[in-house]
Amino acid sequence: MAQSLKEFIANHSLEDHLLSDMQTRGFVTSMAAAPHLIDPAEWLAFMWGGEETSPFDTHEMLEEYANIIVAIWNQEREKLLSNTWVWPDGCALDDEEIVTNDTRLFCEGLLQGWTLARDDWETLMPEESEDNALMGGVLLSITLMFDPESALTAVEEQGAIELAQFEEIFSAMPTMLCGLTMRAAQRIQEAEE
């Protein structure tokens, strides 16, 4: 059985050289949700900070890592397009911190990945389109989950978001992210016909 991403990172002592397991999962999920396929060769280096030289000792290690990443991409893409995606294990709400650290890291990776596909999203769902609100809602929700304390402080005066609403947003994220991915795939298909 192939080792998991977390095991691979730990077994090769790469914690200080690669994005964490959750950041990577967020980033790869963002790439899987992107409207157009972006070749992993174009974004794999982001996993180690965009440096030209990878942190792997051998080509075999790099290949094993790339295979793990592509397997995650395939799995996430299938789940997103079949409306079965759920938060990864470890991502949850937290009574004291609002969300778990895993949730923050996952959302950080999602936001980082989104920046790579941003032009594709904005071209497909421009500001004046009906789909733009869906895209904006997903991005706002991810941002709120990434930094809930700042969000609460910023909107406390208007009473726009209460702590209880984070539970609603967290619970709705899978449906929203799947919906956005499926809508983008539909738009791409319509454009190709």
C-alpha positions in Angstrom: 0.0 0.0 0.0 1.3 3.4 -0.9 2.1 5.7 2.0 0.0 8.8 2.7 1.2 12.3 2.2 1.6 12.8 6.0 3.6 9.6 6.2 5.8 10.6 3.3 6.6 14.0 4.8 7.4 12.5 8.2 9.4 9.5 6.8 11.6 11.8 4.8 11.9 14.5 7.5 10.5 17.1 5.0 8.3 19.0 7.5 10.5 22.1 7.1 10.7 21.9 3.3 7.2 21.2 2.1 3.7 22.6 2.8 2.1 20.7 5.6 -0.3 17.8 4.9 -3.4 20.1 5.3 -2.0 23.0 3.4 -1.1 20.7 0.6 -4.6 19.1 0.6 -6.1 22.6 0.5 -3.9 23.6 -2.4 -4.5 20.4 -4.4 -8.2 20.7 -3.8 -8.1 24.2 -5.2 -6.3 22.9 -8.3 -8.9 20.1 -8.6 -11.7 22.7 -8.4 -10.1 24.9 -11.0 -12.2 25.5 -14.2 -9.3 24.5 -16.5 -6.8 21.7 -15.8 -3.5 23.1 -14.8 -0.7 20.6 -15.3 0.8 19.6 -12.0 4.2 20.3 -13.5 3.2 24.0 -13.4 2.3 24.1 -9.7 4.1 21.2 -8.0 7.0 23.5 -7.0 4.6 25.6 -4.9 4.6 22.7 -2.5 8.2 23.6 -1.6 7.9 27.3 -1.8 8.4 27.7 -5.5 12.1 27.1 -5.3 13.8 25.9 -8.5 15.5 23.0 -6.6 13.2 20.5 -5.0 14.0 19.3 -1.4 14.2 15.7 -2.5 17.4 13.7 -2.4 16.6 11.5 -5.4 14.5 11.6 -8.5 12.6 8.5 -7.1 11.6 10.5 -4.0 10.3 13.4 -6.2 8.4 10.9 -8.4 6.8 9.2 -5.3 5.8 12.6 -4.0 4.3 13.7 -7.3 2.4 10.4 -7.5 0.9 11.1 -4.1 -0.1 14.6 -5.1 -1.7 13.5 -8.4 -3.6 10.7 -6.5 -5.0 13.4 -4.1 -5.9 15.6 -7.1 -7.7 12.8 -8.8 -9.6 11.8 -5.7 -10.6 15.4 -4.9 -11.6 16.2 -8.5 -13.9 13.1 -8.6 -15.5 14.1 -5.2 -16.0 17.7 -6.2 -17.6 16.8 -9.5 -19.9 14.1 -8.0 -21.0 16.4 -5.1 -19.5 14.1 -2.5 -16.5 16.2 -1.3 -16.3 16.7 2.5 -13.9 18.5 4.8 -10.8 16.3 5.4 -10.4 14.6 8.7 -9.1 17.1 11.3 -11.0 20.0 9.8 -13.7 21.0 12.3 -15.1 23.8 14.4 -13.5 24.4 17.8 -15.2 25.8 20.9 -12.2 27.9 21.9 -10.5 28.7 18.6 -13.6 28.8 16.4 -12.0 26.4 13.9 -9.2 23.8 14.3 -5.7 24.5 13.1 -6.2 21.9 10.4 -9.1 23.9 9.1 -7.0 27.0 9.0 -4.2 25.3 7.2 -6.5 23.6 4.7 -8.2 27.0 3.9 -4.7 28.6 3.7 -3.8 26.1 1.0 -7.1 26.6 -0.8 -6.6 30.3 -0.9 -3.0 29.9 -2.2 -4.1 27.5 -4.9 -7.0 29.8 -5.9 -4.5 32.6 -6.7 -3.0 30.3 -9.4 -6.3 29.8 -11.1 -7.7 33.2 -10.4 -7.6 34.5 -14.0 -9.4 31.4 -15.2 -12.1 31.9 -12.5 -12.5 35.6 -13.2 -12.7 35.0 -17.0 -15.3 32.2 -16.6 -17.3 34.0 -13.9 -16.8 37.7 -14.5 -18.0 40.3 -12.1 -21.3 41.0 -13.9 -22.2 37.3 -14.3 -24.8 35.4 -12.1 -22.1 32.9 -11.2 -19.8 35.6 -9.7 -21.9 35.6 -6.5 -21.4 31.8 -6.1 -17.6 32.3 -6.6 -17.6 35.2 -4.2 -19.5 33.3 -1.6 -17.1 30.4 -1.7 -14.1 32.7 -1.4 -15.6 34.7 1.4 -16.4 31.4 3.3 -12.9 30.1 2.8 -11.4 33.4 4.0 -13.7 33.4 7.1 -12.6 29.8 8.0 -9.0 30.8 7.5 -9.1 33.8 9.8 -12.3 33.7 11.8 -11.1 36.0 14.6 -10.4 38.9 12.2 -13.7 38.3 10.5 -15.6 38.5 13.7 -13.8 41.6 14.8 -14.2 43.3 11.4 -18.0 42.8 11.3 -18.8 42.8 14.9 -20.1 46.4 14.7 -22.5 45.6 12.0 -23.6 42.4 13.6 -23.2 40.7 10.2 -21.7 37.5 11.5 -22.2 35.8 14.8 -20.3 32.9 16.1 -23.2 30.6 15.4 -23.1 31.5 11.7 -19.6 29.9 11.4 -21.2 26.5 12.0 -23.6 27.2 9.1 -20.8 28.4 6.8 -18.6 25.4 7.8 -21.4 23.0 7.2 -22.3 24.6 3.8 -18.7 24.7 2.5 -18.8 21.2 0.9 -22.0 21.9 -1.0 -20.7 25.4 -2.1 -17.3 24.1 -3.2 -18.9 21.2 -5.1 -21.5 23.5 -6.6 -18.8 26.0 -7.8 -16.7 23.2 -9.3 -19.7 21.6 -11.1 -20.9 25.0 -12.4 -17.4 25.8 -13.8 -17.3 22.4 -15.5 -20.7 23.1 -17.0 -19.7 26.5 -18.2 -16.6 25.0 -19.8 -18.6 22.3 -21.5 -21.1 24.8 -22.8 -18.3 27.0 -24.3 -16.8 23.9 -26.1 -20.1 22.9 -27.7 
